[in-house]
Amino acid sequence: MKETLFAGIGEACITPPVGTPMMGFSARDHGCEGVHDDLYAKALALRQGRRKLVLVALDLGSLDREGTQGIKREPKERYGLSPENVLLACSHTHAGPVVAKRSYAEAPDPSYIASLREKISQAVGDALGNLKPARLSFGLGSTRIGVCRRLKTPEGVVMAPNFLRLQ
Protein backbone atom coordinates (compact mmCIF):
# COMPACT_ATOMS: atom_id res chain seq x y z
CA MET A 1 0.00 0.00 0.00
CA LYS A 2 1.27 3.46 -0.92
CA GLU A 3 2.10 5.68 2.05
CA THR A 4 0.32 9.02 2.31
CA LEU A 5 2.35 12.17 1.75
CA PHE A 6 1.90 14.90 4.35
CA ALA A 7 2.86 18.56 3.92
CA GLY A 8 2.90 21.52 6.27
CA ILE A 9 4.02 25.13 6.10
CA GLY A 10 5.42 27.65 8.54
CA GLU A 11 6.91 31.09 8.33
CA ALA A 12 8.73 33.60 10.47
CA CYS A 13 9.57 37.25 9.95
CA ILE A 14 13.37 37.58 9.88
CA THR A 15 13.60 41.34 9.29
CA PRO A 16 16.64 42.64 11.16
CA PRO A 17 16.55 45.67 13.42
CA VAL A 18 17.40 49.07 11.94
CA GLY A 19 21.16 49.58 12.01
CA THR A 20 22.03 45.95 11.18
CA PRO A 21 24.96 45.63 8.71
CA MET A 22 23.68 45.05 5.18
CA MET A 23 24.82 42.62 2.49
CA GLY A 24 25.26 43.27 -1.16
CA PHE A 25 27.34 46.21 -2.21
CA SER A 26 30.93 46.86 -1.17
CA ALA A 27 30.34 50.61 -0.99
CA ARG A 28 27.98 50.26 1.99
CA ASP A 29 29.49 51.95 5.00
CA HIS A 30 26.62 51.79 7.51
CA GLY A 31 23.73 49.57 8.60
CA CYS A 32 20.18 49.61 7.32
CA GLU A 33 18.26 52.85 7.76
CA GLY A 34 14.72 51.49 7.65
CA VAL A 35 12.44 48.72 6.40
CA HIS A 36 10.71 48.82 3.03
CA ASP A 37 9.43 45.22 3.08
CA ASP A 38 9.79 42.55 5.73
CA LEU A 39 12.04 39.54 5.14
CA TYR A 40 10.80 35.99 5.79
CA ALA A 41 11.86 32.44 6.38
CA LYS A 42 9.26 30.10 4.87
CA ALA A 43 9.35 26.38 5.55
CA LEU A 44 7.69 23.49 3.73
CA ALA A 45 7.78 20.20 5.62
CA LEU A 46 7.14 16.91 3.82
CA ARG A 47 6.66 13.56 5.51
CA GLN A 48 5.97 10.16 4.02
CA GLY A 49 6.09 7.30 6.47
CA ARG A 50 9.11 7.88 8.69
CA ARG A 51 10.93 10.05 6.13
CA LYS A 52 10.90 13.82 6.70
CA LEU A 53 12.28 16.67 4.63
CA VAL A 54 12.04 20.42 5.21
CA LEU A 55 12.69 23.05 2.55
CA VAL A 56 13.39 26.53 3.94
CA ALA A 57 13.25 29.58 1.66
CA LEU A 58 15.11 32.56 3.11
CA ASP A 59 14.96 36.22 2.13
CA LEU A 60 18.74 36.48 2.52
CA GLY A 61 21.68 37.10 0.21
CA SER A 62 23.77 34.04 0.96
CA LEU A 63 24.98 31.78 3.74
CA ASP A 64 28.40 30.37 4.49
CA ARG A 65 29.20 26.91 5.84
CA GLU A 66 29.23 28.09 9.46
CA GLY A 67 25.86 29.79 9.10
CA THR A 68 24.31 26.82 7.35
CA GLN A 69 25.52 24.40 10.02
CA GLY A 70 24.26 26.69 12.78
CA ILE A 71 20.82 26.99 11.21
CA LYS A 72 20.55 23.20 10.74
CA ARG A 73 21.64 22.48 14.33
CA GLU A 74 18.42 23.82 15.90
CA PRO A 75 15.95 21.59 13.98
CA LYS A 76 18.16 18.59 14.72
CA GLU A 77 18.14 19.27 18.45
CA ARG A 78 14.46 20.24 18.66
CA TYR A 79 12.77 18.00 16.10
CA GLY A 80 15.25 15.21 15.40
CA LEU A 81 15.71 16.26 11.78
CA SER A 82 18.96 15.13 10.20
CA PRO A 83 20.87 18.14 8.82
CA GLU A 84 20.84 16.57 5.33
CA ASN A 85 17.02 16.63 5.49
CA VAL A 86 16.90 20.40 5.99
CA LEU A 87 17.41 22.17 2.67
CA LEU A 88 18.09 25.91 2.67
CA ALA A 89 17.60 28.28 -0.27
CA CYS A 90 18.38 32.00 -0.26
CA SER A 91 16.63 34.44 -2.57
CA HIS A 92 19.98 36.24 -3.05
CA THR A 93 18.56 39.63 -2.13
CA HIS A 94 21.11 42.41 -2.02
CA ALA A 95 18.77 44.26 0.32
CA GLY A 96 19.18 41.92 3.26
CA PRO A 97 21.45 41.69 6.30
CA VAL A 98 24.97 40.34 6.38
CA VAL A 99 24.67 36.75 7.64
CA ALA A 100 27.92 35.31 6.25
CA LYS A 101 31.53 36.35 6.63
CA ARG A 102 32.48 38.24 3.48
CA SER A 103 35.62 40.22 2.66
CA TYR A 104 33.58 43.18 1.40
CA ALA A 105 31.15 43.51 4.31
CA GLU A 106 31.06 44.03 8.05
CA ALA A 107 30.94 40.92 10.19
CA PRO A 108 27.45 39.54 10.82
CA ASP A 109 25.74 40.80 14.00
CA PRO A 110 25.90 37.87 16.48
CA SER A 111 22.61 38.83 18.16
CA TYR A 112 20.82 38.91 14.81
CA ILE A 113 22.33 35.54 13.84
CA ALA A 114 21.08 34.01 17.12
CA SER A 115 17.61 35.48 16.50
CA LEU A 116 17.67 34.27 12.89
CA ARG A 117 18.44 30.69 13.94
CA GLU A 118 15.64 30.75 16.50
CA LYS A 119 13.10 32.13 14.02
CA ILE A 120 14.02 29.65 11.29
CA SER A 121 13.72 26.80 13.79
CA GLN A 122 10.30 28.12 14.80
CA ALA A 123 9.17 28.18 11.14
CA VAL A 124 10.42 24.58 10.74
CA GLY A 125 8.56 23.55 13.90
CA ASP A 126 5.36 25.23 12.69
CA ALA A 127 5.64 23.42 9.34
CA LEU A 128 6.13 20.06 11.08
CA GLY A 129 3.21 20.83 13.39
CA ASN A 130 0.88 21.67 10.48
CA LEU A 131 1.26 18.44 8.49
CA LYS A 132 -1.83 17.47 6.49
CA PRO A 133 -2.38 14.90 3.71
CA ALA A 134 -1.13 16.31 0.41
CA ARG A 135 -0.61 15.51 -3.26
CA LEU A 136 2.57 16.34 -5.11
CA SER A 137 2.54 17.39 -8.76
CA PHE A 138 4.64 19.59 -11.00
CA GLY A 139 4.46 21.68 -14.13
CA LEU A 140 6.90 23.20 -16.58
CA GLY A 141 7.14 26.80 -17.67
CA SER A 142 9.52 29.65 -18.23
CA THR A 143 10.14 33.06 -16.77
CA ARG A 144 12.41 35.99 -17.46
CA ILE A 145 12.72 37.03 -13.81
CA GLY A 146 16.01 35.40 -12.82
CA VAL A 147 18.31 36.24 -15.71
CA CYS A 148 21.95 35.26 -16.09
CA ARG A 149 23.98 38.43 -16.66
CA ARG A 150 26.78 36.75 -18.57
CA LEU A 151 26.25 36.51 -22.32
CA LYS A 152 28.63 34.37 -24.37
CA THR A 153 29.63 36.15 -27.60
CA PRO A 154 32.30 35.43 -30.25
CA GLU A 155 34.45 38.07 -28.51
CA GLY A 156 34.05 36.41 -25.09
CA VAL A 157 31.65 36.68 -22.19
CA VAL A 158 30.08 40.12 -21.67
CA MET A 159 27.82 41.53 -18.97
CA ALA A 160 24.45 41.46 -20.72
CA PRO A 161 21.16 39.58 -20.24
CA ASN A 162 21.40 35.94 -21.28
CA PHE A 163 18.01 34.28 -21.44
CA LEU A 164 19.60 31.03 -22.58
CA ARG A 165 21.86 28.77 -20.56
CA LEU A 166 25.54 29.60 -20.59
CA GLN A 167 27.30 26.89 -22.62
C-alpha positions as CSV (number, residue, x, y, z in Angstrom):
1,M,0.0,0.0,0.0
2,K,1.3,3.5,-0.9
3,E,2.1,5.7,2.0
4,T,0.3,9.0,2.3
5,L,2.3,12.2,1.7
6,F,1.9,14.9,4.3
7,A,2.9,18.6,3.9
8,G,2.9,21.5,6.3
9,I,4.0,25.1,6.1
10,G,5.4,27.6,8.5
11,E,6.9,31.1,8.3
12,A,8.7,33.6,10.5
13,C,9.6,37.3,10.0
14,I,13.4,37.6,9.9
15,T,13.6,41.3,9.3
16,P,16.6,42.6,11.2
17,P,16.5,45.7,13.4
18,V,17.4,49.1,11.9
19,G,21.2,49.6,12.0
20,T,22.0,46.0,11.2
21,P,25.0,45.6,8.7
22,M,23.7,45.1,5.2
23,M,24.8,42.6,2.5
24,G,25.3,43.3,-1.2
25,F,27.3,46.2,-2.2
26,S,30.9,46.9,-1.2
27,A,30.3,50.6,-1.0
28,R,28.0,50.3,2.0
29,D,29.5,52.0,5.0
30,H,26.6,51.8,7.5
31,G,23.7,49.6,8.6
32,C,20.2,49.6,7.3
33,E,18.3,52.9,7.8
34,G,14.7,51.5,7.6
35,V,12.4,48.7,6.4
36,H,10.7,48.8,3.0
37,D,9.4,45.2,3.1
38,D,9.8,42.6,5.7
39,L,12.0,39.5,5.1
40,Y,10.8,36.0,5.8
41,A,11.9,32.4,6.4
42,K,9.3,30.1,4.9
43,A,9.3,26.4,5.5
44,L,7.7,23.5,3.7
45,A,7.8,20.2,5.6
46,L,7.1,16.9,3.8
47,R,6.7,13.6,5.5
48,Q,6.0,10.2,4.0
49,G,6.1,7.3,6.5
50,R,9.1,7.9,8.7
51,R,10.9,10.1,6.1
52,K,10.9,13.8,6.7
53,L,12.3,16.7,4.6
54,V,12.0,20.4,5.2
55,L,12.7,23.1,2.5
56,V,13.4,26.5,3.9
57,A,13.3,29.6,1.7
58,L,15.1,32.6,3.1
59,D,15.0,36.2,2.1
60,L,18.7,36.5,2.5
61,G,21.7,37.1,0.2
62,S,23.8,34.0,1.0
63,L,25.0,31.8,3.7
64,D,28.4,30.4,4.5
65,R,29.2,26.9,5.8
66,E,29.2,28.1,9.5
67,G,25.9,29.8,9.1
68,T,24.3,26.8,7.4
69,Q,25.5,24.4,10.0
70,G,24.3,26.7,12.8
71,I,20.8,27.0,11.2
72,K,20.5,23.2,10.7
73,R,21.6,22.5,14.3
74,E,18.4,23.8,15.9
75,P,16.0,21.6,14.0
76,K,18.2,18.6,14.7
77,E,18.1,19.3,18.5
78,R,14.5,20.2,18.7
79,Y,12.8,18.0,16.1
80,G,15.3,15.2,15.4
81,L,15.7,16.3,11.8
82,S,19.0,15.1,10.2
83,P,20.9,18.1,8.8
84,E,20.8,16.6,5.3
85,N,17.0,16.6,5.5
86,V,16.9,20.4,6.0
87,L,17.4,22.2,2.7
88,L,18.1,25.9,2.7
89,A,17.6,28.3,-0.3
90,C,18.4,32.0,-0.3
91,S,16.6,34.4,-2.6
92,H,20.0,36.2,-3.1
93,T,18.6,39.6,-2.1
94,H,21.1,42.4,-2.0
95,A,18.8,44.3,0.3
96,G,19.2,41.9,3.3
97,P,21.4,41.7,6.3
98,V,25.0,40.3,6.4
99,V,24.7,36.7,7.6
100,A,27.9,35.3,6.3
101,K,31.5,36.3,6.6
102,R,32.5,38.2,3.5
103,S,35.6,40.2,2.7
104,Y,33.6,43.2,1.4
105,A,31.2,43.5,4.3
106,E,31.1,44.0,8.0
107,A,30.9,40.9,10.2
108,P,27.4,39.5,10.8
109,D,25.7,40.8,14.0
110,P,25.9,37.9,16.5
111,S,22.6,38.8,18.2
112,Y,20.8,38.9,14.8
113,I,22.3,35.5,13.8
114,A,21.1,34.0,17.1
115,S,17.6,35.5,16.5
116,L,17.7,34.3,12.9
117,R,18.4,30.7,13.9
118,E,15.6,30.7,16.5
119,K,13.1,32.1,14.0
120,I,14.0,29.6,11.3
121,S,13.7,26.8,13.8
122,Q,10.3,28.1,14.8
123,A,9.2,28.2,11.1
124,V,10.4,24.6,10.7
125,G,8.6,23.5,13.9
126,D,5.4,25.2,12.7
127,A,5.6,23.4,9.3
128,L,6.1,20.1,11.1
129,G,3.2,20.8,13.4
130,N,0.9,21.7,10.5
131,L,1.3,18.4,8.5
132,K,-1.8,17.5,6.5
133,P,-2.4,14.9,3.7
134,A,-1.1,16.3,0.4
135,R,-0.6,15.5,-3.3
136,L,2.6,16.3,-5.1
137,S,2.5,17.4,-8.8
138,F,4.6,19.6,-11.0
139,G,4.5,21.7,-14.1
140,L,6.9,23.2,-16.6
141,G,7.1,26.8,-17.7
142,S,9.5,29.7,-18.2
143,T,10.1,33.1,-16.8
144,R,12.4,36.0,-17.5
145,I,12.7,37.0,-13.8
146,G,16.0,35.4,-12.8
147,V,18.3,36.2,-15.7
148,C,21.9,35.3,-16.1
149,R,24.0,38.4,-16.7
150,R,26.8,36.8,-18.6
151,L,26.3,36.5,-22.3
152,K,28.6,34.4,-24.4
153,T,29.6,36.2,-27.6
154,P,32.3,35.4,-30.2
155,E,34.5,38.1,-28.5
156,G,34.0,36.4,-25.1
157,V,31.7,36.7,-22.2
158,V,30.1,40.1,-21.7
159,M,27.8,41.5,-19.0
160,A,24.4,41.5,-20.7
161,P,21.2,39.6,-20.2
162,N,21.4,35.9,-21.3
163,F,18.0,34.3,-21.4
164,L,19.6,31.0,-22.6
165,R,21.9,28.8,-20.6
166,L,25.5,29.6,-20.6
167,Q,27.3,26.9,-22.6
